């Protein structure tokens, strides 16, 4: 029988269910405003803002993270995102002391035959239909690389009991998300990924986390291909890199 020894310590990068509930509640509050496309506060590029609003509530910090009043939707500070990517903001969050570790992963494989399917689309309807057909299959990950990715998370968590939070981006910064790992019970640990539309379809058993992130990478990469087609710039393609920042208290 396998035995896991647990030592309960208050780690700066481990959060309670009460703290994580604040994060999730904020994302759930944002969701209907984003889905109804209320502009300008909740436009289509709201993923970075939503992620920081979640972190602001998690850490009860309205100074270092983008934060907005509920009901009035007024900004609590002057943090903006003009000309910035999640990579810029991740670096700033780290510089401010709220990241215990940051790292990247890019062992994905692009199926260029499926990229060609998007590129060969003739009409807007065909573009959208081809995108939908290939979006979850255009980027793949071998079982060996999935295991490596999972092990990277496992080593970083290192049997620290509680919730682990990551601010992260996929497809080289194209989309920004929050990752919540519920490690209160190491024998049945879970993960869930959130964006501005609330909980994504990527959630489940912790050991399947690589597949969940691959899925987010695949549809966003397919989206970049669709964008390139519309701009007639299909000779190249975007990055598939995942970049993660593990959040901690200061």
N, C-alpha and C positions, 0 to 999 in steps of 0.2 A: 504494500500500500504506500502510495506517495504521501509524504507529509510536508506541509509548508509551514515553516516557523514564522510567526508574525510578532513583530515588536511595534507597539503603538507609540508613535512619536509625532509631535506636531511639526510637520515639515512645511516650509514656506510654499512649496509647490503642490501641496495636497489640500483639497477643499472639502467642506462639509456639504451635506445635502441642503441645508438652509442657504448657503452661499450660492450653490449651483441653481437652486430654485429661482433665485433672483435673476440670474442670467437667462434661464429658460423663459421666465415670465416676461422679460423684456422683449425677447425675440417673438414670443406669441402675441404680445401687444402690437409689435410692428407689423406683423404679417398681413392683417387685413388692409392696412393702409397701402402697403406695397402692392398687394394683389389688385387693389382697385385703381392703381396707377395715379394716385393723387400727387400732382406736381406742385411746386418743384422739390419739396422736402423728400418725397418718396419716389424718386424716379428709377429708371431701369438700372442705373449703376449704383444702387444703394447697398450693395453687399459689404463694402468696406465700412460704411457708417453703421450698418446693423451690427456687424461683428464688434465694433468698438463700443456701441451702446450696451451690448451684452457684457463686455468686460468691465465697463464702467459700473454696472450694477453688481457684478460679481465682486469687485474690489471696493465698492462704495467710494469711487474716485471720480469726481466730475471735473478734475483739473487736467489730468494727463491723457484723458480719453475723450473722444467725441461723445457728447451727451446732450440730450434733448428733453425738455419738460413734456410730460404727458399732458394731453388735452389741449394745451396751448401750442405745442410743437415748437416752442422757442428754444434756441440753442442756449445751453448753459455756459458755454465758453466760446472762444474764437478759433477753435481747431477746425481747419478746412482740409479739403482733399484735392484742390485744383492742381493738376500736373503731377500728382503723386500716385503711386501704386501701393499695393499691399506690401510689397518688398520695402518700400520707403518707410511705411508706417510700422512694419515689423521691426525694422532697424531702430526706429525712434523709440518704440515701446521697450526694446531691449536696452537702449542707451539710458532710458529713464529708470532702469533697474527692475522691470517687471517681467523679465525673461530669465529663467535659470539656464536654459540651453536652447540653441537653434541649430537646425540641421536640414539637409535636403535629401531628396531621393529622386532618382531618374533612371530606373532600370526598365522602363516601359518600352514596348515595341509598337511602332506605328504600322498599321496595315495600309500600305499605300494604294492597294487595289481598291480599298473602300474610300480612300481620299479621292481617287480618280472618279469614283461614282458621283461624288459631290461635284467635282470640277467639271464633269461632262454634262451636268444638268443644263437644260436649254431654257426652261421657263421658271418663273417664280414658284409655281405650284410644284414643279418637278424638283426644284432645289429643296423646298421644305420637305417633300416626301422622301427624297433620298437621304436628307439629313436625319429624319426620323428613323429610317431603315438601318443606318449604320452607326448612330450616335453612341450606342453602348458596346460596339464591337470594333471600332476603329483603332482603339488603343488597347493593347493586351499586356499581360504580365504572366510570366511563367510561374508554375507552382513553386519552384525553387526560389524565385525572387520574392514571391508573396511571403514565403517563410522567412526570408532574410528581413523583409520589411517589418513583419510582425515581431521578430526577435529584437529589432532595433527599439521598438516601443517597449517590449518586455524588459530589456536591459535598463532603459531609462526609468521606468516605473519602479523596478527593483523591489517589488512586493510592499510598496508603501500604500497602506490601506486608506481608501477614501476616493475622492474624485480628482481626476487629472484633466487639465484644460489646455487646449492648444488653439492658438490663433494660427491659421495656415492658409496658404493659397495654392491653387492648382494651375496647371498649364502656364507656368512661368509668370504668374501674377494676374492671369486673366479673370479669375474668380476667387473671392475671399470667403472663408467659412470659419466656423468654430467646431472644434472636435471635443466632445465630452466622453471621457472614459470612466465608467463606474467600476471602480476596483475595490468596492467595499467587501466583496467576497471573491477572492482570487480564483476560486474553483468555478465560479459562474460569472466572470467579469463581462461587462457589456460596453458597447460604444454606440454613440449617435453623433451624426454630423448635422449641423444647422447652418442655414443661410438666411437671407432676408425674407424668404418665403416660409420660414419655420423649419421643422424637422424635415430632412431630406429622406429619400428612400434608402440611403446608406446608413444602416443601423443593424445591431444584432450582437452576436457573440464576439467577444474581443479578438479571438483567434482569426476571425474573418475580416479584420480591419483593413488589410491590404486590398481585398476585393472591393470594399466600400469606397476607398480612396481611388482605386483604379476606375471605378464606375464614374465618379465625379470628374476624373481627369479625361475620360473618354468622351463624355457628352460635351464638355467644355472645349476640348480639342476639335471635335466635329463642328462646334459653333464657330471656332476661329477659321476653320476651312470654309464655312459658309460665308463668313464675313469677307474673306479674301476673294472668293468667287464674285461677290457683289461689287468688289472694288477692282476686279480684273487683275489680281495679284496672286495668281495660283502657282507661280513657278517656285515659290518657297513655302515654308510652313512654320508654325509657331513651336515654341518650346513645350515639352510635356512635364517639365520639372515641378515637383512638389516641394514647397518650402514650409517648414514648421517652426513655430516659436512656442516653447512650453512656458506657460504663464506661472508666475509666482507672486507672492506678496513681497513688498520691500521690507 
